[in-house]
């Protein structure tokens, strides 16, 4: 998701910061849902397994969810996690050597851009999804969820730029086959993004 939301050579963001934050927060929740660590029922997030994930960020996320005395709604978690999801995912990519941080000054602030260390690796998610969707090729469970997130944050205009309408319709039908937990997550992500866009205007 991070790679799709940035230019593959410059690292320039393709989304407004608030939308990117929500998309990455949803992607982090989706990672836990895909490994059955959490389930989403009645619009709330429940921890289903406390087995620590191997990834440090996923582990921290699960601990955070499990540490709450009561379950919270998807929208509550999206709003909370979106506050630092961008920085957390960027730090994960920095640790793994996939991006490098370039700091520039603009007026009185510093702006950090995360530039891919390998443009081919950075472009691969976009190239893979775009080609498969345009050609009607099957997607695995992870890519299906990724496409759902792309739709939810309105990034499909970049990933499927110039694709005919029936391709977008087919993508929506594909996303509808995901699990109930994932459909709820995608639904609430799209609604949260819509609210964020209205607020920014």
BALOBA-1460 file (C-alpha; in Angstrom, 3 decimals):
// residues 201
<rec num="1" residu="x" x="0.000" y="0.000" z="0.000"/>
<rec num="2" residu="x" x="2.816" y="2.413" z="0.857"/>
<rec num="3" residu="x" x="4.481" y="1.771" z="-2.497"/>
<rec num="4" residu="x" x="1.241" y="2.227" z="-4.423"/>
<rec num="5" residu="x" x="0.640" y="5.537" z="-2.651"/>
<rec num="6" residu="x" x="3.991" y="7.004" z="-3.769"/>
<rec num="7" residu="x" x="5.799" y="7.692" z="-7.012"/>
<rec num="8" residu="x" x="8.089" y="4.746" z="-7.686"/>
<rec num="9" residu="x" x="11.226" y="6.796" z="-8.356"/>
<rec num="10" residu="x" x="10.865" y="10.088" z="-6.478"/>
<rec num="11" residu="x" x="8.875" y="8.835" z="-3.492"/>
<rec num="12" residu="x" x="6.462" y="11.744" z="-3.965"/>
<rec num="13" residu="x" x="3.121" y="11.075" z="-2.221"/>
<rec num="14" residu="x" x="0.156" y="10.541" z="-4.539"/>
<rec num="15" residu="x" x="-2.449" y="11.042" z="-1.820"/>
<rec num="16" residu="x" x="-3.368" y="13.700" z="0.717"/>
<rec num="17" residu="x" x="-1.679" y="12.923" z="4.043"/>
<rec num="18" residu="x" x="-4.958" y="12.234" z="5.864"/>
<rec num="19" residu="x" x="-6.117" y="9.779" z="3.189"/>
<rec num="20" residu="x" x="-2.736" y="8.032" z="3.113"/>
<rec num="21" residu="x" x="-2.848" y="7.712" z="6.896"/>
<rec num="22" residu="x" x="-6.289" y="6.101" z="6.811"/>
<rec num="23" residu="x" x="-5.279" y="3.767" z="3.984"/>
<rec num="24" residu="x" x="-2.176" y="2.599" z="5.812"/>
<rec num="25" residu="x" x="-4.098" y="2.206" z="9.084"/>
<rec num="26" residu="x" x="-6.573" y="0.002" z="7.235"/>
<rec num="27" residu="x" x="-3.734" y="-1.948" z="5.617"/>
<rec num="28" residu="x" x="-2.198" y="-2.644" z="9.033"/>
<rec num="29" residu="x" x="-5.549" y="-3.899" z="10.335"/>
<rec num="30" residu="x" x="-5.953" y="-5.969" z="7.168"/>
<rec num="31" residu="x" x="-2.590" y="-7.657" z="7.801"/>
<rec num="32" residu="x" x="-3.852" y="-8.820" z="11.191"/>
<rec num="33" residu="x" x="-7.213" y="-9.887" z="9.780"/>
<rec num="34" residu="x" x="-5.593" y="-11.901" z="6.985"/>
<rec num="35" residu="x" x="-3.605" y="-13.882" z="9.542"/>
<rec num="36" residu="x" x="-6.734" y="-14.398" z="11.706"/>
<rec num="37" residu="x" x="-5.253" y="-12.375" z="14.570"/>
<rec num="38" residu="x" x="-8.346" y="-10.159" z="14.577"/>
<rec num="39" residu="x" x="-11.941" y="-10.381" z="13.371"/>
<rec num="40" residu="x" x="-14.381" y="-7.602" z="12.637"/>
<rec num="41" residu="x" x="-17.958" y="-8.205" z="13.666"/>
<rec num="42" residu="x" x="-20.833" y="-5.784" z="14.219"/>
<rec num="43" residu="x" x="-18.487" y="-2.983" z="13.104"/>
<rec num="44" residu="x" x="-16.126" y="-3.688" z="16.007"/>
<rec num="45" residu="x" x="-12.583" y="-5.073" z="16.075"/>
<rec num="46" residu="x" x="-11.979" y="-8.153" z="18.247"/>
<rec num="47" residu="x" x="-8.667" y="-9.871" z="18.952"/>
<rec num="48" residu="x" x="-8.997" y="-13.533" z="17.953"/>
<rec num="49" residu="x" x="-5.437" y="-14.687" z="18.639"/>
<rec num="50" residu="x" x="-2.708" y="-13.268" z="20.842"/>
<rec num="51" residu="x" x="0.056" y="-15.256" z="19.146"/>
<rec num="52" residu="x" x="2.768" y="-12.649" z="18.481"/>
<rec num="53" residu="x" x="3.300" y="-11.945" z="14.743"/>
<rec num="54" residu="x" x="6.879" y="-12.249" z="13.514"/>
<rec num="55" residu="x" x="6.878" y="-8.690" z="12.169"/>
<rec num="56" residu="x" x="7.709" y="-6.076" z="14.801"/>
<rec num="57" residu="x" x="5.092" y="-3.554" z="13.674"/>
<rec num="58" residu="x" x="2.333" y="-6.166" z="13.449"/>
<rec num="59" residu="x" x="3.342" y="-7.377" z="16.917"/>
<rec num="60" residu="x" x="3.074" y="-3.845" z="18.317"/>
<rec num="61" residu="x" x="-0.278" y="-3.357" z="16.616"/>
<rec num="62" residu="x" x="-1.721" y="-6.569" z="18.034"/>
<rec num="63" residu="x" x="-0.493" y="-5.689" z="21.527"/>
<rec num="64" residu="x" x="-2.165" y="-2.310" z="21.192"/>
<rec num="65" residu="x" x="-5.479" y="-3.851" z="20.158"/>
<rec num="66" residu="x" x="-5.314" y="-6.533" z="22.848"/>
<rec num="67" residu="x" x="-4.474" y="-3.995" z="25.515"/>
<rec num="68" residu="x" x="-7.906" y="-2.375" z="25.361"/>
<rec num="69" residu="x" x="-10.396" y="-3.481" z="28.019"/>
<rec num="70" residu="x" x="-13.320" y="-3.274" z="25.582"/>
<rec num="71" residu="x" x="-13.671" y="-3.622" z="21.820"/>
<rec num="72" residu="x" x="-13.742" y="-0.458" z="19.733"/>
<rec num="73" residu="x" x="-15.322" y="0.223" z="16.377"/>
<rec num="74" residu="x" x="-13.419" y="0.035" z="13.102"/>
<rec num="75" residu="x" x="-13.869" y="3.784" z="12.618"/>
<rec num="76" residu="x" x="-12.404" y="4.482" z="16.069"/>
<rec num="77" residu="x" x="-9.325" y="2.372" z="15.336"/>
<rec num="78" residu="x" x="-8.893" y="3.883" z="11.875"/>
<rec num="79" residu="x" x="-9.016" y="7.397" z="13.303"/>
<rec num="80" residu="x" x="-6.555" y="6.522" z="16.056"/>
<rec num="81" residu="x" x="-4.094" y="4.470" z="14.025"/>
<rec num="82" residu="x" x="-4.084" y="6.892" z="11.098"/>
<rec num="83" residu="x" x="-2.354" y="9.469" z="13.297"/>
<rec num="84" residu="x" x="0.984" y="7.621" z="13.048"/>
<rec num="85" residu="x" x="0.449" y="4.759" z="10.587"/>
<rec num="86" residu="x" x="2.413" y="6.585" z="7.881"/>
<rec num="87" residu="x" x="5.474" y="7.033" z="10.066"/>
<rec num="88" residu="x" x="5.265" y="3.459" z="11.357"/>
<rec num="89" residu="x" x="5.112" y="1.891" z="7.898"/>
<rec num="90" residu="x" x="7.843" y="4.216" z="6.621"/>
<rec num="91" residu="x" x="10.054" y="3.147" z="9.529"/>
<rec num="92" residu="x" x="9.408" y="-0.508" z="8.670"/>
<rec num="93" residu="x" x="10.530" y="0.111" z="5.083"/>
<rec num="94" residu="x" x="13.552" y="2.076" z="6.272"/>
<rec num="95" residu="x" x="14.626" y="-0.790" z="8.538"/>
<rec num="96" residu="x" x="14.338" y="-3.255" z="5.679"/>
<rec num="97" residu="x" x="16.319" y="-1.015" z="3.315"/>
<rec num="98" residu="x" x="13.492" y="-0.477" z="0.815"/>
<rec num="99" residu="x" x="13.503" y="3.317" z="1.130"/>
<rec num="100" residu="x" x="15.872" y="6.069" z="2.196"/>
<rec num="101" residu="x" x="14.803" y="9.265" z="3.928"/>
<rec num="102" residu="x" x="15.520" y="12.586" z="2.218"/>
<rec num="103" residu="x" x="14.867" y="15.678" z="4.351"/>
<rec num="104" residu="x" x="14.264" y="19.067" z="2.737"/>
<rec num="105" residu="x" x="13.355" y="22.418" z="4.253"/>
<rec num="106" residu="x" x="10.201" y="24.246" z="3.210"/>
<rec num="107" residu="x" x="9.683" y="27.605" z="4.855"/>
<rec num="108" residu="x" x="9.851" y="26.849" z="8.590"/>
<rec num="109" residu="x" x="9.289" y="23.087" z="8.374"/>
<rec num="110" residu="x" x="11.232" y="20.007" z="7.410"/>
<rec num="111" residu="x" x="9.693" y="17.598" z="4.924"/>
<rec num="112" residu="x" x="10.800" y="13.971" z="4.768"/>
<rec num="113" residu="x" x="10.428" y="12.100" z="1.506"/>
<rec num="114" residu="x" x="10.909" y="8.333" z="1.457"/>
<rec num="115" residu="x" x="12.690" y="7.587" z="-1.794"/>
<rec num="116" residu="x" x="12.692" y="3.956" z="-3.007"/>
<rec num="117" residu="x" x="16.129" y="2.353" z="-3.094"/>
<rec num="118" residu="x" x="15.045" y="0.223" z="-6.071"/>
<rec num="119" residu="x" x="12.513" y="1.715" z="-8.487"/>
<rec num="120" residu="x" x="11.730" y="-1.691" z="-10.000"/>
<rec num="121" residu="x" x="10.790" y="-3.126" z="-6.615"/>
<rec num="122" residu="x" x="8.759" y="-0.025" z="-5.801"/>
<rec num="123" residu="x" x="6.855" y="-0.198" z="-9.100"/>
<rec num="124" residu="x" x="6.160" y="-3.922" z="-8.911"/>
<rec num="125" residu="x" x="2.901" y="-3.765" z="-6.867"/>
<rec num="126" residu="x" x="1.413" y="-1.268" z="-9.324"/>
<rec num="127" residu="x" x="2.628" y="-3.172" z="-12.391"/>
<rec num="128" residu="x" x="1.404" y="-6.514" z="-11.043"/>
<rec num="129" residu="x" x="-2.053" y="-5.320" z="-10.031"/>
<rec num="130" residu="x" x="-2.602" y="-3.176" z="-13.104"/>
<rec num="131" residu="x" x="-1.629" y="-5.962" z="-15.502"/>
<rec num="132" residu="x" x="-3.620" y="-8.678" z="-13.749"/>
<rec num="133" residu="x" x="-6.760" y="-6.581" z="-13.406"/>
<rec num="134" residu="x" x="-6.703" y="-5.306" z="-16.979"/>
<rec num="135" residu="x" x="-6.206" y="-8.863" z="-18.293"/>
<rec num="136" residu="x" x="-8.765" y="-10.452" z="-15.993"/>
<rec num="137" residu="x" x="-6.168" y="-12.674" z="-14.331"/>
<rec num="138" residu="x" x="-6.839" y="-14.202" z="-10.889"/>
<rec num="139" residu="x" x="-5.551" y="-12.559" z="-7.701"/>
<rec num="140" residu="x" x="-4.572" y="-14.239" z="-4.446"/>
<rec num="141" residu="x" x="-6.198" y="-13.265" z="-1.155"/>
<rec num="142" residu="x" x="-3.629" y="-10.623" z="-0.268"/>
<rec num="143" residu="x" x="-3.811" y="-8.873" z="-3.635"/>
<rec num="144" residu="x" x="-7.616" y="-8.958" z="-3.555"/>
<rec num="145" residu="x" x="-7.564" y="-7.121" z="-0.230"/>
<rec num="146" residu="x" x="-4.928" y="-4.714" z="-1.560"/>
<rec num="147" residu="x" x="-7.175" y="-3.920" z="-4.514"/>
<rec num="148" residu="x" x="-10.061" y="-3.370" z="-2.098"/>
<rec num="149" residu="x" x="-7.947" y="-0.873" z="-0.169"/>
<rec num="150" residu="x" x="-6.954" y="0.835" z="-3.417"/>
<rec num="151" residu="x" x="-10.650" y="1.305" z="-4.220"/>
<rec num="152" residu="x" x="-11.465" y="2.458" z="-0.690"/>
<rec num="153" residu="x" x="-8.901" y="5.276" z="-0.772"/>
<rec num="154" residu="x" x="-9.640" y="6.214" z="-4.397"/>
<rec num="155" residu="x" x="-6.178" y="5.208" z="-5.583"/>
<rec num="156" residu="x" x="-7.570" y="3.068" z="-8.407"/>
<rec num="157" residu="x" x="-7.538" y="6.151" z="-10.647"/>
<rec num="158" residu="x" x="-3.742" y="5.877" z="-10.569"/>
<rec num="159" residu="x" x="-3.393" y="2.083" z="-10.574"/>
<rec num="160" residu="x" x="-5.966" y="1.607" z="-13.346"/>
<rec num="161" residu="x" x="-5.479" y="4.866" z="-15.208"/>
<rec num="162" residu="x" x="-7.227" y="4.626" z="-18.575"/>
<rec num="163" residu="x" x="-8.840" y="1.236" z="-17.888"/>
<rec num="164" residu="x" x="-12.372" y="0.794" z="-19.301"/>
<rec num="165" residu="x" x="-15.382" y="0.879" z="-16.988"/>
<rec num="166" residu="x" x="-15.955" y="-2.871" z="-17.049"/>
<rec num="167" residu="x" x="-12.529" y="-3.405" z="-15.451"/>
<rec num="168" residu="x" x="-13.486" y="-1.243" z="-12.462"/>
<rec num="169" residu="x" x="-16.835" y="-3.037" z="-12.206"/>
<rec num="170" residu="x" x="-15.041" y="-6.388" z="-12.246"/>
<rec num="171" residu="x" x="-12.708" y="-5.213" z="-9.492"/>
<rec num="172" residu="x" x="-15.646" y="-4.259" z="-7.291"/>
<rec num="173" residu="x" x="-17.222" y="-7.683" z="-7.852"/>
<rec num="174" residu="x" x="-13.929" y="-9.340" z="-6.932"/>
<rec num="175" residu="x" x="-13.605" y="-7.348" z="-3.718"/>
<rec num="176" residu="x" x="-17.145" y="-8.385" z="-2.770"/>
<rec num="177" residu="x" x="-15.879" y="-11.982" z="-2.486"/>
<rec num="178" residu="x" x="-13.587" y="-11.182" z="0.456"/>
<rec num="179" residu="x" x="-14.389" y="-12.283" z="4.007"/>
<rec num="180" residu="x" x="-17.095" y="-10.504" z="6.059"/>
<rec num="181" residu="x" x="-14.360" y="-9.001" z="8.279"/>
<rec num="182" residu="x" x="-12.554" y="-7.603" z="5.285"/>
<rec num="183" residu="x" x="-15.697" y="-6.233" z="3.655"/>
<rec num="184" residu="x" x="-16.523" y="-4.354" z="6.858"/>
<rec num="185" residu="x" x="-12.986" y="-2.976" z="7.074"/>
<rec num="186" residu="x" x="-13.076" y="-1.804" z="3.458"/>
<rec num="187" residu="x" x="-16.540" y="-0.297" z="3.867"/>
<rec num="188" residu="x" x="-15.537" y="1.738" z="6.910"/>
<rec num="189" residu="x" x="-12.240" y="2.763" z="5.323"/>
<rec num="190" residu="x" x="-14.043" y="4.138" z="2.281"/>
<rec num="191" residu="x" x="-16.495" y="6.013" z="4.531"/>
<rec num="192" residu="x" x="-13.675" y="7.443" z="6.665"/>
<rec num="193" residu="x" x="-11.795" y="8.583" z="3.555"/>
<rec num="194" residu="x" x="-14.960" y="10.239" z="2.242"/>
<rec num="195" residu="x" x="-15.339" y="12.133" z="5.518"/>
<rec num="196" residu="x" x="-11.664" y="13.135" z="5.473"/>
<rec num="197" residu="x" x="-11.940" y="14.502" z="1.924"/>
<rec num="198" residu="x" x="-15.047" y="16.518" z="2.805"/>
<rec num="199" residu="x" x="-13.326" y="17.907" z="5.891"/>
<rec num="200" residu="x" x="-10.224" y="18.928" z="3.930"/>
<rec num="201" residu="x" x="-12.396" y="20.923" z="1.524"/>
